[in-house]
Amino acid sequence: MPNTASNARPSGGLSEELIAARIERLPPSGWYARMMLIVGMAGFFDAFDALTIAFVVPALIGIWHLAPQEIGPKIGLLIAIGYVGQLIGAVILSYVAETFGRLRVLRWSVAIIGVMSIACALSWSYTSLFWFRFIQGLGLGAEVPIAATYMNEFSRASLRGRLIVLFQAIFAFGVMVTAFVSIWVVPHLGWQWMFVIGALPALLAIWLRRLVPESPRWLAHSGHLAEADAAVAKIEAAVTQGGRALPPLPTDIPPIVRETVHWTELFSRAYLGRTVTAWLIAFSTSFLGYGLLVWLPALYRTVYHLPLGQTLQYAFISYFVGLFGALAGVPLIDRFGRKPCYIISFLGAGVPLLALWAVAPPPLEAVVVLASIALFFISILLAAIYVYLPEIYPTRMRALGAGTASAWYRIAAIVGPPTVGFILGGVGIGGVFMAFGAAGIFGAAIVLFFAIETRGQILEAIAR
């Protein structure tokens, strides 16, 4: 007899452990692909809006008639202010998501991204764009950790790594598309149109609630067991459509601690080591990864004095290579584990950049090749870091833990651009690549000595 939603649902009293067990037995299906595509669209436009500033800056340098000594500090601050907003959004809205739900706060963040992208397009001066980017950053900072938390809570242990990396690879695809679109849009339509295109997430926010359900793990932990049961039952019905049988329920779900979340638990004896390690990994990843992504176009424009069109084309080459790096992490993260992938990613990015420092000032061709190699490797971690950040915490504090770690991701993005700008003005391009390379070596050491391996473990077991 075909397995249907009704006979797939176990009898007996509902519990948070039972909801987790039913999620853990769900096999790969078209439902997962649909959910990843829908939530991934938010990540795509997050990348588009976050990186748009990197591609409009070369045009704005000429429009604003910035003096050579102003370029580094002013552009660095313009880039950094968006990450200040992201820092605030990552902490505050992630904490709010523990109370109001993953999906609701995700919708809020996506709406902020889209509406403020229109505001950026209408900005009339450096100052107005500066503050509009700050407000947009509130949504940008919250979207990634909350979406990653949401996806983690839907994924079974054996598939979680590759599903989250594939989901995050959409971000890398968004980076590449941003670079590709900018090559034509900025010179032909003007820089404002990059922000107009980035306003599309506002439309996604309207429909997001109807397209995907709230996290059943969050619903169950929040006491909404009937809603959690209905959400999982709907997924089970989709998976078993056509007579497909569900596997037996796993029996290794440990008892779940039911406590009210408080931010001080991040620094408790159980989680302090994980918290500090996650923060340092996030900081190193962002300083290196976003530093390259954001500054490459400006370096080509200001150091090598390339025309605008050629600047964007060279940046596109590196971003295109980075997409394949993100995709390379999909088959590796669950096969070899988090720690080996992260160490390889840090070293593979850091060593080529230190090579550029060693031959400073490096020739343009060497920068294009070695920066592309570095982006290939660091893109593995840019896609894979949000596998680790949410999974090391229990459901009651998963969004908060991922959000605060993401805050350090944003802190690096805040201090990174101005720091690179001042290094560029004071020491030169060699110093820039030395700083990036050192961040890669430091990150690899942190992962090697302090990170825990989580491959193949269910979320409730990792949480202890």
Phi, psi and omega in degrees: 000131181302144178277120182250176180299324183290315181274353174280337183278124182290151178274173180102177183290143177286147176206163178296323179296321180293319177299316179297318180296320180293325176291320183294337181268354183293125179279166174302140182202173177296336179297318178298318180299319180295315180297317180297322180294316183293309180291327179296333177298325175296318178294324178300311182284336171300312178298317182300312183287325180293322185264352179305322183300327180295331185263344176266341180302314179303326177285321182291331178303317179284320182296320182274356178054049180287136176290154182307320181286347179270338190300307183301302182297314185291316180292322177300317179291323179297319177292318186292326186296328176298324180283336172298314175299320179295322177300311181295315180297321181298318183283307188290310184289331175294321176294319178297326181294339176289335181262316187259355177104153182293312189291319181297313182289329175298319178297317179300315183294319179295321178296318178299317180303311184292314182296318182284342173293321174297318179300320178297321179297331182267003182297146187245359182199171175304315184295316181295317178296323179304310184282328176294322177294325178298312182293319178300326179300332178303316178286320181297321181292328183275329189300310187294307181296325180288318177297320179294320176299315179302312181292321177302318185287347176263351191257137176285157189301317186291341183245353191302315183301306184292327179294317181290320178296318178297319177298315180289338176296337175298327176298314179297323176297321177297322177299314181295317179297321177302314179297317183294314181296321183296331181302324181261318188294311185299311180289329188262322183253339182106156185297333182299328185290339174296321178286327177298315177298321181291355180278352184300333178302335179302325178290321180297323182299328182296323188258353189303319182296328182279340188269328181222153182273167172291155179299119179297326178298316179293318180301315182294317181292332180275003178092003180264063186294323180296318178293321177297317178299316180295321180295315180292321180299322179295320178292317179301321179296320179292321182290322184271001179299132182092009175094005179290132182268145175275146176291168179297157177293136175294149183250008185254023176283117181285161175302140184260129178287127181253098181225155174282133183289141171219139187299336180293341179295337175301334184251016176287168181303324183290329190238357183301312180299317179296319183296310182296318178299315179298319180297316182291321177296316181296317181298312182295318179300314183290316181302316181283307186293306180290329176302314178293313183301317186279323189268341182305310179301319180293324178295317178298323184283317188267325183273317183259357174054045179279150173299158184304313182299316180292325176302311182292326179293315178296320178297322180299321179303312182294319180292327177295316177297321179299326178300319179291331173297314179300318180291330179296333179289340184300307181282346186270327193294323179269338180281315184256342179103167183292312187299310179301318181296319182291319180296315179299320181297313180297312182291320180296333176272319186290319184296312177300326181287325173294329176295322176294324176295322184294335182250021182299139356283129184285147175293154183305316183298322179293323179296314181300314184289308186286326175294325177293319176297316179299318179292328176302311185285317182290338177292334173301314182284324177301326178276328189265347186295329181275006162285314188282316187301316178282328191285345182275001180239155176285168185303322185296340182223019185293313179294321179296314180298314178295323181292318180290324174296319176297332177298321177290330171302318180284326177300318177299322179289336177285309184281336184297303183302312177297322179298314178298320179299317180289323177296317180299318181286331185264316185254328182108180187295331178299319178296326178298312182290330176295317180296316178297315181297320179296323177298323178294317179294319179298314180299319179299320180294319179298314179297315183300316189264338190233337183288152175259153177268131185239005185302130173077004181261141177289153186302318183293332178283321178297325185292341181063000000 
